[in-house]
Amino acid sequence: MQTKEAHAYNLFVEAHALYTGKLPEDVLAAISADEFEARIRALHYQYLAGTFSFGRFTELAGVAHVELREILELLGLSSHH
């Protein structure tokens, strides 16, 4: 059985590949699961602090709105201020 964190990472890999036009293999090679989670959590902290909008959050994360909301839910993070 896959953990929620692992599912979030796999969703990110696929969504980031679609968003950027990269191959999933290239995304996997560029960012590890731990790096992905640390980056999303850091961006989430900044988003909640009001540093940038949710739209900017999606741009910085490199995924579409719908996928980012699902990733946040899987990681137990709120998508709302």
PyMOL Python script that loads the backbone (N, CA, C, O; Angstrom):
from pymol import cmd

cmd.read_pdbstr("""\
ATOM      1  N   MET A   1       0.841  -1.186   0.000  1.00  0.00           N
ATOM      2  CA  MET A   1       0.000   0.000   0.000  1.00  0.00           C
ATOM      3  C   MET A   1       0.882   1.243   0.000  1.00  0.00           C
ATOM      4  O   MET A   1       1.890   1.303   0.704  1.00  0.00           O
ATOM      5  N   GLN A   2       0.502   2.201  -0.771  1.00  0.00           N
ATOM      6  CA  GLN A   2       1.253   3.441  -0.928  1.00  0.00           C
ATOM      7  C   GLN A   2       0.830   4.454   0.145  1.00  0.00           C
ATOM      8  O   GLN A   2      -0.360   4.637   0.399  1.00  0.00           O
ATOM      9  N   THR A   3       1.813   5.105   0.766  1.00  0.00           N
ATOM     10  CA  THR A   3       1.488   6.134   1.747  1.00  0.00           C
ATOM     11  C   THR A   3       0.936   7.370   1.043  1.00  0.00           C
ATOM     12  O   THR A   3       1.093   7.534  -0.167  1.00  0.00           O
ATOM     13  N   LYS A   4       0.293   8.227   1.811  1.00  0.00           N
ATOM     14  CA  LYS A   4      -0.227   9.471   1.239  1.00  0.00           C
ATOM     15  C   LYS A   4       0.908  10.331   0.700  1.00  0.00           C
ATOM     16  O   LYS A   4       0.768  10.964  -0.347  1.00  0.00           O
ATOM     17  N   GLU A   5       2.032  10.354   1.412  1.00  0.00           N
ATOM     18  CA  GLU A   5       3.180  11.138   0.967  1.00  0.00           C
ATOM     19  C   GLU A   5       3.719  10.617  -0.363  1.00  0.00           C
ATOM     20  O   GLU A   5       4.046  11.399  -1.256  1.00  0.00           O
ATOM     21  N   ALA A   6       3.808   9.296  -0.490  1.00  0.00           N
ATOM     22  CA  ALA A   6       4.295   8.689  -1.734  1.00  0.00           C
ATOM     23  C   ALA A   6       3.308   8.961  -2.871  1.00  0.00           C
ATOM     24  O   ALA A   6       3.711   9.224  -4.005  1.00  0.00           O
ATOM     25  N   HIS A   7       2.031   8.895  -2.559  1.00  0.00           N
ATOM     26  CA  HIS A   7       1.007   9.192  -3.574  1.00  0.00           C
ATOM     27  C   HIS A   7       1.110  10.655  -4.006  1.00  0.00           C
ATOM     28  O   HIS A   7       0.987  10.962  -5.192  1.00  0.00           O
ATOM     29  N   ALA A   8       1.334  11.556  -3.048  1.00  0.00           N
ATOM     30  CA  ALA A   8       1.483  12.985  -3.365  1.00  0.00           C
ATOM     31  C   ALA A   8       2.689  13.193  -4.277  1.00  0.00           C
ATOM     32  O   ALA A   8       2.616  13.966  -5.233  1.00  0.00           O
ATOM     33  N   TYR A   9       3.785  12.519  -3.993  1.00  0.00           N
ATOM     34  CA  TYR A   9       4.994  12.652  -4.812  1.00  0.00           C
ATOM     35  C   TYR A   9       4.745  12.137  -6.229  1.00  0.00           C
ATOM     36  O   TYR A   9       5.124  12.790  -7.201  1.00  0.00           O
ATOM     37  N   ASN A  10       4.117  10.982  -6.347  1.00  0.00           N
ATOM     38  CA  ASN A  10       3.826  10.426  -7.668  1.00  0.00           C
ATOM     39  C   ASN A  10       2.885  11.338  -8.458  1.00  0.00           C
ATOM     40  O   ASN A  10       3.058  11.522  -9.662  1.00  0.00           O
ATOM     41  N   LEU A  11       1.893  11.905  -7.775  1.00  0.00           N
ATOM     42  CA  LEU A  11       0.990  12.852  -8.425  1.00  0.00           C
ATOM     43  C   LEU A  11       1.766  14.082  -8.887  1.00  0.00           C
ATOM     44  O   LEU A  11       1.549  14.577  -9.993  1.00  0.00           O
ATOM     45  N   PHE A  12       2.670  14.573  -8.039  1.00  0.00           N
ATOM     46  CA  PHE A  12       3.494  15.717  -8.412  1.00  0.00           C
ATOM     47  C   PHE A  12       4.325  15.416  -9.653  1.00  0.00           C
ATOM     48  O   PHE A  12       4.391  16.237 -10.568  1.00  0.00           O
ATOM     49  N   VAL A  13       4.954  14.254  -9.692  1.00  0.00           N
ATOM     50  CA  VAL A  13       5.807  13.896 -10.831  1.00  0.00           C
ATOM     51  C   VAL A  13       5.006  13.947 -12.125  1.00  0.00           C
ATOM     52  O   VAL A  13       5.449  14.544 -13.106  1.00  0.00           O
ATOM     53  N   GLU A  14       3.842  13.330 -12.134  1.00  0.00           N
ATOM     54  CA  GLU A  14       3.004  13.314 -13.333  1.00  0.00           C
ATOM     55  C   GLU A  14       2.499  14.716 -13.678  1.00  0.00           C
ATOM     56  O   GLU A  14       2.537  15.126 -14.838  1.00  0.00           O
ATOM     57  N   ALA A  15       2.024  15.453 -12.661  1.00  0.00           N
ATOM     58  CA  ALA A  15       1.468  16.785 -12.896  1.00  0.00           C
ATOM     59  C   ALA A  15       2.552  17.766 -13.337  1.00  0.00           C
ATOM     60  O   ALA A  15       2.320  18.592 -14.220  1.00  0.00           O
ATOM     61  N   HIS A  16       3.727  17.679 -12.732  1.00  0.00           N
ATOM     62  CA  HIS A  16       4.825  18.575 -13.100  1.00  0.00           C
ATOM     63  C   HIS A  16       5.300  18.276 -14.519  1.00  0.00           C
ATOM     64  O   HIS A  16       5.631  19.189 -15.275  1.00  0.00           O
ATOM     65  N   ALA A  17       5.330  17.010 -14.871  1.00  0.00           N
ATOM     66  CA  ALA A  17       5.716  16.635 -16.233  1.00  0.00           C
ATOM     67  C   ALA A  17       4.740  17.245 -17.244  1.00  0.00           C
ATOM     68  O   ALA A  17       5.162  17.789 -18.264  1.00  0.00           O
ATOM     69  N   LEU A  18       3.448  17.154 -16.966  1.00  0.00           N
ATOM     70  CA  LEU A  18       2.441  17.741 -17.857  1.00  0.00           C
ATOM     71  C   LEU A  18       2.552  19.262 -17.899  1.00  0.00           C
ATOM     72  O   LEU A  18       2.440  19.863 -18.968  1.00  0.00           O
ATOM     73  N   TYR A  19       2.768  19.877 -16.758  1.00  0.00           N
ATOM     74  CA  TYR A  19       2.831  21.336 -16.643  1.00  0.00           C
ATOM     75  C   TYR A  19       4.043  21.907 -17.372  1.00  0.00           C
ATOM     76  O   TYR A  19       3.970  22.977 -17.978  1.00  0.00           O
ATOM     77  N   THR A  20       5.154  21.185 -17.306  1.00  0.00           N
ATOM     78  CA  THR A  20       6.415  21.699 -17.862  1.00  0.00           C
ATOM     79  C   THR A  20       6.784  21.105 -19.216  1.00  0.00           C
ATOM     80  O   THR A  20       7.665  21.624 -19.902  1.00  0.00           O
ATOM     81  N   GLY A  21       6.113  20.019 -19.605  1.00  0.00           N
ATOM     82  CA  GLY A  21       6.463  19.358 -20.851  1.00  0.00           C
ATOM     83  C   GLY A  21       7.662  18.430 -20.727  1.00  0.00           C
ATOM     84  O   GLY A  21       8.181  17.937 -21.728  1.00  0.00           O
ATOM     85  N   LYS A  22       8.098  18.196 -19.495  1.00  0.00           N
ATOM     86  CA  LYS A  22       9.223  17.286 -19.257  1.00  0.00           C
ATOM     87  C   LYS A  22       8.719  15.849 -19.200  1.00  0.00           C
ATOM     88  O   LYS A  22       7.525  15.602 -19.035  1.00  0.00           O
ATOM     89  N   LEU A  23       9.628  14.927 -19.337  1.00  0.00           N
ATOM     90  CA  LEU A  23       9.301  13.520 -19.147  1.00  0.00           C
ATOM     91  C   LEU A  23       9.248  13.216 -17.656  1.00  0.00           C
ATOM     92  O   LEU A  23      10.027  13.782 -16.889  1.00  0.00           O
ATOM     93  N   PRO A  24       8.341  12.331 -17.226  1.00  0.00           N
ATOM     94  CA  PRO A  24       8.293  11.960 -15.809  1.00  0.00           C
ATOM     95  C   PRO A  24       9.645  11.466 -15.284  1.00  0.00           C
ATOM     96  O   PRO A  24       9.995  11.724 -14.132  1.00  0.00           O
ATOM     97  N   GLU A  25      10.396  10.764 -16.119  1.00  0.00           N
ATOM     98  CA  GLU A  25      11.708  10.263 -15.703  1.00  0.00           C
ATOM     99  C   GLU A  25      12.660  11.418 -15.376  1.00  0.00           C
ATOM    100  O   GLU A  25      13.477  11.323 -14.459  1.00  0.00           O
ATOM    101  N   ASP A  26      12.541  12.506 -16.138  1.00  0.00           N
ATOM    102  CA  ASP A  26      13.378  13.683 -15.891  1.00  0.00           C
ATOM    103  C   ASP A  26      12.989  14.373 -14.587  1.00  0.00           C
ATOM    104  O   ASP A  26      13.849  14.870 -13.861  1.00  0.00           O
ATOM    105  N   VAL A  27      11.693  14.402 -14.295  1.00  0.00           N
ATOM    106  CA  VAL A  27      11.228  14.993 -13.043  1.00  0.00           C
ATOM    107  C   VAL A  27      11.727  14.153 -11.868  1.00  0.00           C
ATOM    108  O   VAL A  27      12.207  14.693 -10.871  1.00  0.00           O
ATOM    109  N   LEU A  28      11.611  12.841 -11.988  1.00  0.00           N
ATOM    110  CA  LEU A  28      12.102  11.942 -10.933  1.00  0.00           C
ATOM    111  C   LEU A  28      13.588  12.149 -10.674  1.00  0.00           C
ATOM    112  O   LEU A  28      14.034  12.123  -9.527  1.00  0.00           O
ATOM    113  N   ALA A  29      14.354  12.354 -11.746  1.00  0.00           N
ATOM    114  CA  ALA A  29      15.797  12.543 -11.612  1.00  0.00           C
ATOM    115  C   ALA A  29      16.131  13.904 -11.005  1.00  0.00           C
ATOM    116  O   ALA A  29      17.178  14.064 -10.377  1.00  0.00           O
ATOM    117  N   ALA A  30      15.247  14.884 -11.189  1.00  0.00           N
ATOM    118  CA  ALA A  30      15.541  16.253 -10.761  1.00  0.00           C
ATOM    119  C   ALA A  30      15.190  16.527  -9.298  1.00  0.00           C
ATOM    120  O   ALA A  30      15.823  17.364  -8.653  1.00  0.00           O
ATOM    121  N   ILE A  31      14.183  15.824  -8.773  1.00  0.00           N
ATOM    122  CA  ILE A  31      13.744  16.104  -7.405  1.00  0.00           C
ATOM    123  C   ILE A  31      13.320  14.814  -6.710  1.00  0.00           C
ATOM    124  O   ILE A  31      12.478  14.068  -7.209  1.00  0.00           O
ATOM    125  N   SER A  32      13.914  14.571  -5.561  1.00  0.00           N
ATOM    126  CA  SER A  32      13.580  13.366  -4.787  1.00  0.00           C
ATOM    127  C   SER A  32      12.273  13.595  -4.026  1.00  0.00           C
ATOM    128  O   SER A  32      11.778  14.719  -3.940  1.00  0.00           O
ATOM    129  N   ALA A  33      11.735  12.527  -3.486  1.00  0.00           N
ATOM    130  CA  ALA A  33      10.506  12.624  -2.702  1.00  0.00           C
ATOM    131  C   ALA A  33      10.706  13.545  -1.500  1.00  0.00           C
ATOM    132  O   ALA A  33       9.828  14.347  -1.184  1.00  0.00           O
ATOM    133  N   ASP A  34      11.846  13.437  -0.832  1.00  0.00           N
ATOM    134  CA  ASP A  34      12.118  14.289   0.328  1.00  0.00           C
ATOM    135  C   ASP A  34      12.256  15.750  -0.075  1.00  0.00           C
ATOM    136  O   ASP A  34      11.747  16.632   0.617  1.00  0.00           O
ATOM    137  N   GLU A  35      12.936  16.015  -1.182  1.00  0.00           N
ATOM    138  CA  GLU A  35      13.089  17.384  -1.673  1.00  0.00           C
ATOM    139  C   GLU A  35      11.736  17.975  -2.074  1.00  0.00           C
ATOM    140  O   GLU A  35      11.442  19.138  -1.797  1.00  0.00           O
ATOM    141  N   PHE A  36      10.922  17.150  -2.730  1.00  0.00           N
ATOM    142  CA  PHE A  36       9.582  17.585  -3.129  1.00  0.00           C
ATOM    143  C   PHE A  36       8.774  18.001  -1.909  1.00  0.00           C
ATOM    144  O   PHE A  36       8.194  19.086  -1.881  1.00  0.00           O
ATOM    145  N   GLU A  37       8.738  17.137  -0.902  1.00  0.00           N
ATOM    146  CA  GLU A  37       7.923  17.442   0.278  1.00  0.00           C
ATOM    147  C   GLU A  37       8.451  18.680   1.009  1.00  0.00           C
ATOM    148  O   GLU A  37       7.661  19.512   1.455  1.00  0.00           O
ATOM    149  N   ALA A  38       9.752  18.809   1.135  1.00  0.00           N
ATOM    150  CA  ALA A  38      10.331  19.985   1.792  1.00  0.00           C
ATOM    151  C   ALA A  38       9.983  21.254   1.023  1.00  0.00           C
ATOM    152  O   ALA A  38       9.651  22.278   1.620  1.00  0.00           O
ATOM    153  N   ARG A  39      10.060  21.184  -0.293  1.00  0.00           N
ATOM    154  CA  ARG A  39       9.752  22.362  -1.122  1.00  0.00           C
ATOM    155  C   ARG A  39       8.283  22.740  -1.011  1.00  0.00           C
ATOM    156  O   ARG A  39       7.966  23.917  -0.839  1.00  0.00           O
ATOM    157  N   ILE A  40       7.391  21.783  -1.105  1.00  0.00           N
ATOM    158  CA  ILE A  40       5.957  22.068  -1.008  1.00  0.00           C
ATOM    159  C   ILE A  40       5.628  22.639   0.360  1.00  0.00           C
ATOM    160  O   ILE A  40       4.850  23.588   0.463  1.00  0.00           O
ATOM    161  N   ARG A  41       6.210  22.075   1.416  1.00  0.00           N
ATOM    162  CA  ARG A  41       5.944  22.578   2.769  1.00  0.00           C
ATOM    163  C   ARG A  41       6.480  24.003   2.945  1.00  0.00           C
ATOM    164  O   ARG A  41       5.828  24.827   3.587  1.00  0.00           O
ATOM    165  N   ALA A  42       7.648  24.300   2.389  1.00  0.00           N
ATOM    166  CA  ALA A  42       8.215  25.650   2.478  1.00  0.00           C
ATOM    167  C   ALA A  42       7.354  26.651   1.705  1.00  0.00           C
ATOM    168  O   ALA A  42       7.080  27.749   2.190  1.00  0.00           O
ATOM    169  N   LEU A  43       6.934  26.263   0.505  1.00  0.00           N
ATOM    170  CA  LEU A  43       6.060  27.134  -0.283  1.00  0.00           C
ATOM    171  C   LEU A  43       4.721  27.334   0.417  1.00  0.00           C
ATOM    172  O   LEU A  43       4.171  28.435   0.415  1.00  0.00           O
ATOM    173  N   HIS A  44       4.201  26.267   1.013  1.00  0.00           N
ATOM    174  CA  HIS A  44       2.925  26.330   1.726  1.00  0.00           C
ATOM    175  C   HIS A  44       3.017  27.307   2.894  1.00  0.00           C
ATOM    176  O   HIS A  44       2.099  28.095   3.122  1.00  0.00           O
ATOM    177  N   TYR A  45       4.107  27.256   3.623  1.00  0.00           N
ATOM    178  CA  TYR A  45       4.313  28.177   4.742  1.00  0.00           C
ATOM    179  C   TYR A  45       4.292  29.618   4.248  1.00  0.00           C
ATOM    180  O   TYR A  45       3.662  30.480   4.861  1.00  0.00           O
ATOM    181  N   GLN A  46       4.976  29.877   3.147  1.00  0.00           N
ATOM    182  CA  GLN A  46       5.004  31.231   2.583  1.00  0.00           C
ATOM    183  C   GLN A  46       3.622  31.652   2.081  1.00  0.00           C
ATOM    184  O   GLN A  46       3.220  32.802   2.254  1.00  0.00           O
ATOM    185  N   TYR A  47       2.907  30.732   1.469  1.00  0.00           N
ATOM    186  CA  TYR A  47       1.552  31.012   0.993  1.00  0.00           C
ATOM    187  C   TYR A  47       0.645  31.390   2.166  1.00  0.00           C
ATOM    188  O   TYR A  47      -0.091  32.374   2.092  1.00  0.00           O
ATOM    189  N   LEU A  48       0.698  30.609   3.242  1.00  0.00           N
ATOM    190  CA  LEU A  48      -0.142  30.900   4.406  1.00  0.00           C
ATOM    191  C   LEU A  48       0.246  32.220   5.068  1.00  0.00           C
ATOM    192  O   LEU A  48      -0.597  32.885   5.669  1.00  0.00           O
ATOM    193  N   ALA A  49       1.502  32.594   4.961  1.00  0.00           N
ATOM    194  CA  ALA A  49       1.970  33.863   5.524  1.00  0.00           C
ATOM    195  C   ALA A  49       1.549  35.049   4.659  1.00  0.00           C
ATOM    196  O   ALA A  49       1.765  36.198   5.042  1.00  0.00           O
ATOM    197  N   GLY A  50       0.955  34.786   3.504  1.00  0.00           N
ATOM    198  CA  GLY A  50       0.487  35.843   2.627  1.00  0.00           C
ATOM    199  C   GLY A  50       1.552  36.396   1.698  1.00  0.00           C
ATOM    200  O   GLY A  50       1.377  37.463   1.109  1.00  0.00           O
ATOM    201  N   THR A  51       2.650  35.673   1.567  1.00  0.00           N
ATOM    202  CA  THR A  51       3.738  36.127   0.701  1.00  0.00           C
ATOM    203  C   THR A  51       3.315  36.155  -0.753  1.00  0.00           C
ATOM    204  O   THR A  51       3.756  37.019  -1.511  1.00  0.00           O
ATOM    205  N   PHE A  52       2.459  35.214  -1.154  1.00  0.00           N
ATOM    206  CA  PHE A  52       1.977  35.160  -2.532  1.00  0.00           C
ATOM    207  C   PHE A  52       0.622  34.473  -2.589  1.00  0.00           C
ATOM    208  O   PHE A  52       0.191  33.844  -1.622  1.00  0.00           O
ATOM    209  N   SER A  53      -0.039  34.598  -3.720  1.00  0.00           N
ATOM    210  CA  SER A  53      -1.372  34.026  -3.936  1.00  0.00           C
ATOM    211  C   SER A  53      -1.290  32.530  -4.233  1.00  0.00           C
ATOM    212  O   SER A  53      -0.211  31.977  -4.445  1.00  0.00           O
ATOM    213  N   PHE A  54      -2.456  31.895  -4.241  1.00  0.00           N
ATOM    214  CA  PHE A  54      -2.488  30.471  -4.580  1.00  0.00           C
ATOM    215  C   PHE A  54      -2.059  30.259  -6.028  1.00  0.00           C
ATOM    216  O   PHE A  54      -1.403  29.268  -6.347  1.00  0.00           O
ATOM    217  N   GLY A  55      -2.428  31.182  -6.895  1.00  0.00           N
ATOM    218  CA  GLY A  55      -1.996  31.084  -8.296  1.00  0.00           C
ATOM    219  C   GLY A  55      -0.483  31.095  -8.416  1.00  0.00           C
ATOM    220  O   GLY A  55       0.092  30.320  -9.181  1.00  0.00           O
ATOM    221  N   ARG A  56       0.162  31.975  -7.661  1.00  0.00           N
ATOM    222  CA  ARG A  56       1.625  32.020  -7.669  1.00  0.00           C
ATOM    223  C   ARG A  56       2.200  30.750  -7.060  1.00  0.00           C
ATOM    224  O   ARG A  56       3.232  30.258  -7.517  1.00  0.00           O
ATOM    225  N   PHE A  57       1.551  30.217  -6.042  1.00  0.00           N
ATOM    226  CA  PHE A  57       1.961  28.954  -5.415  1.00  0.00           C
ATOM    227  C   PHE A  57       2.002  27.857  -6.475  1.00  0.00           C
ATOM    228  O   PHE A  57       2.960  27.086  -6.540  1.00  0.00           O
ATOM    229  N   THR A  58       0.960  27.788  -7.305  1.00  0.00           N
ATOM    230  CA  THR A  58       0.937  26.753  -8.336  1.00  0.00           C
ATOM    231  C   THR A  58       2.081  26.938  -9.327  1.00  0.00           C
ATOM    232  O   THR A  58       2.694  25.964  -9.764  1.00  0.00           O
ATOM    233  N   GLU A  59       2.365  28.188  -9.677  1.00  0.00           N
ATOM    234  CA  GLU A  59       3.477  28.458 -10.602  1.00  0.00           C
ATOM    235  C   GLU A  59       4.805  28.023  -9.997  1.00  0.00           C
ATOM    236  O   GLU A  59       5.620  27.385 -10.665  1.00  0.00           O
ATOM    237  N   LEU A  60       5.019  28.370  -8.734  1.00  0.00           N
ATOM    238  CA  LEU A  60       6.278  28.014  -8.075  1.00  0.00           C
ATOM    239  C   LEU A  60       6.409  26.503  -7.881  1.00  0.00           C
ATOM    240  O   LEU A  60       7.509  25.955  -7.955  1.00  0.00           O
ATOM    241  N   ALA A  61       5.285  25.838  -7.634  1.00  0.00           N
ATOM    242  CA  ALA A  61       5.296  24.382  -7.473  1.00  0.00           C
ATOM    243  C   ALA A  61       5.410  23.681  -8.828  1.00  0.00           C
ATOM    244  O   ALA A  61       5.891  22.552  -8.913  1.00  0.00           O
ATOM    245  N   GLY A  62       4.966  24.357  -9.875  1.00  0.00           N
ATOM    246  CA  GLY A  62       5.047  23.775 -11.204  1.00  0.00           C
ATOM    247  C   GLY A  62       3.985  22.738 -11.502  1.00  0.00           C
ATOM    248  O   GLY A  62       4.226  21.765 -12.217  1.00  0.00           O
ATOM    249  N   VAL A  63       2.794  22.963 -10.939  1.00  0.00           N
ATOM    250  CA  VAL A  63       1.658  22.074 -11.203  1.00  0.00           C
ATOM    251  C   VAL A  63       0.391  22.922 -11.326  1.00  0.00           C
ATOM    252  O   VAL A  63       0.371  24.079 -10.906  1.00  0.00           O
ATOM    253  N   ALA A  64      -0.649  22.351 -11.894  1.00  0.00           N
ATOM    254  CA  ALA A  64      -1.926  23.041 -12.039  1.00  0.00           C
ATOM    255  C   ALA A  64      -2.648  23.126 -10.687  1.00  0.00           C
ATOM    256  O   ALA A  64      -2.339  22.388  -9.751  1.00  0.00           O
ATOM    257  N   HIS A  65      -3.619  24.048 -10.612  1.00  0.00           N
ATOM    258  CA  HIS A  65      -4.370  24.290  -9.370  1.00  0.00           C
ATOM    259  C   HIS A  65      -4.965  23.006  -8.788  1.00  0.00           C
ATOM    260  O   HIS A  65      -4.797  22.721  -7.602  1.00  0.00           O
ATOM    261  N   VAL A  66      -5.647  22.249  -9.612  1.00  0.00           N
ATOM    262  CA  VAL A  66      -6.341  21.048  -9.135  1.00  0.00           C
ATOM    263  C   VAL A  66      -5.362  20.050  -8.521  1.00  0.00           C
ATOM    264  O   VAL A  66      -5.619  19.490  -7.455  1.00  0.00           O
ATOM    265  N   GLU A  67      -4.250  19.837  -9.195  1.00  0.00           N
ATOM    266  CA  GLU A  67      -3.263  18.891  -8.684  1.00  0.00           C
ATOM    267  C   GLU A  67      -2.625  19.400  -7.397  1.00  0.00           C
ATOM    268  O   GLU A  67      -2.377  18.618  -6.480  1.00  0.00           O
ATOM    269  N   LEU A  68      -2.357  20.703  -7.318  1.00  0.00           N
ATOM    270  CA  LEU A  68      -1.756  21.234  -6.093  1.00  0.00           C
ATOM    271  C   LEU A  68      -2.708  21.064  -4.920  1.00  0.00           C
ATOM    272  O   LEU A  68      -2.279  20.701  -3.825  1.00  0.00           O
ATOM    273  N   ARG A  69      -3.980  21.318  -5.130  1.00  0.00           N
ATOM    274  CA  ARG A  69      -4.944  21.122  -4.037  1.00  0.00           C
ATOM    275  C   ARG A  69      -4.949  19.664  -3.570  1.00  0.00           C
ATOM    276  O   ARG A  69      -5.005  19.399  -2.369  1.00  0.00           O
ATOM    277  N   GLU A  70      -4.892  18.731  -4.504  1.00  0.00           N
ATOM    278  CA  GLU A  70      -4.872  17.310  -4.133  1.00  0.00           C
ATOM    279  C   GLU A  70      -3.574  16.952  -3.411  1.00  0.00           C
ATOM    280  O   GLU A  70      -3.596  16.211  -2.428  1.00  0.00           O
ATOM    281  N   ILE A  71      -2.460  17.467  -3.886  1.00  0.00           N
ATOM    282  CA  ILE A  71      -1.164  17.222  -3.238  1.00  0.00           C
ATOM    283  C   ILE A  71      -1.191  17.747  -1.802  1.00  0.00           C
ATOM    284  O   ILE A  71      -0.760  17.060  -0.876  1.00  0.00           O
ATOM    285  N   LEU A  72      -1.697  18.964  -1.624  1.00  0.00           N
ATOM    286  CA  LEU A  72      -1.774  19.532  -0.276  1.00  0.00           C
ATOM    287  C   LEU A  72      -2.652  18.689   0.633  1.00  0.00           C
ATOM    288  O   LEU A  72      -2.311  18.453   1.792  1.00  0.00           O
ATOM    289  N   GLU A  73      -3.775  18.237   0.110  1.00  0.00           N
ATOM    290  CA  GLU A  73      -4.677  17.391   0.896  1.00  0.00           C
ATOM    291  C   GLU A  73      -3.976  16.102   1.309  1.00  0.00           C
ATOM    292  O   GLU A  73      -4.086  15.681   2.461  1.00  0.00           O
ATOM    293  N   LEU A  74      -3.259  15.475   0.388  1.00  0.00           N
ATOM    294  CA  LEU A  74      -2.545  14.243   0.701  1.00  0.00           C
ATOM    295  C   LEU A  74      -1.468  14.462   1.763  1.00  0.00           C
ATOM    296  O   LEU A  74      -1.175  13.566   2.555  1.00  0.00           O
ATOM    297  N   LEU A  75      -0.883  15.656   1.772  1.00  0.00           N
ATOM    298  CA  LEU A  75       0.162  15.972   2.759  1.00  0.00           C
ATOM    299  C   LEU A  75      -0.425  16.537   4.056  1.00  0.00           C
ATOM    300  O   LEU A  75       0.313  16.866   4.984  1.00  0.00           O
ATOM    301  N   GLY A  76      -1.755  16.646   4.113  1.00  0.00           N
ATOM    302  CA  GLY A  76      -2.398  17.154   5.314  1.00  0.00           C
ATOM    303  C   GLY A  76      -2.266  18.656   5.489  1.00  0.00           C
ATOM    304  O   GLY A  76      -2.297  19.164   6.610  1.00  0.00           O
ATOM    305  N   LEU A  77      -2.117  19.371   4.366  1.00  0.00           N
ATOM    306  CA  LEU A  77      -1.948  20.824   4.391  1.00  0.00           C
ATOM    307  C   LEU A  77      -3.173  21.499   3.809  1.00  0.00           C
ATOM    308  O   LEU A  77      -3.785  20.983   2.875  1.00  0.00           O
ATOM    309  N   SER A  78      -3.531  22.638   4.350  1.00  0.00           N
ATOM    310  CA  SER A  78      -4.704  23.388   3.890  1.00  0.00           C
ATOM    311  C   SER A  78      -4.394  24.134   2.604  1.00  0.00           C
ATOM    312  O   SER A  78      -3.281  24.620   2.406  1.00  0.00           O
ATOM    313  N   SER A  79      -5.389  24.220   1.734  1.00  0.00           N
ATOM    314  CA  SER A  79      -5.224  25.007   0.515  1.00  0.00           C
ATOM    315  C   SER A  79      -5.859  26.386   0.666  1.00  0.00           C
ATOM    316  O   SER A  79      -5.958  27.138  -0.304  1.00  0.00           O
ATOM    317  N   HIS A  80      -6.287  26.715   1.881  1.00  0.00           N
ATOM    318  CA  HIS A  80      -6.923  28.004   2.167  1.00  0.00           C
ATOM    319  C   HIS A  80      -6.169  28.702   3.278  1.00  0.00           C
ATOM    320  O   HIS A  80      -5.570  28.062   4.143  1.00  0.00           O
ATOM    321  N   HIS A  81      -6.207  30.039   3.243  1.00  0.00           N
ATOM    322  CA  HIS A  81      -5.597  30.844   4.309  1.00  0.00           C
ATOM    323  C   HIS A  81      -6.344  30.620   5.597  1.00  0.00           C
ATOM    324  O   HIS A  81      -5.995  31.204   6.623  1.00  0.00           O
TER     325      HIS A  81
END
""", "prot")
cmd.dss("prot")
cmd.show_as("cartoon", "prot")
cmd.util.cbc("prot")
cmd.orient("prot")
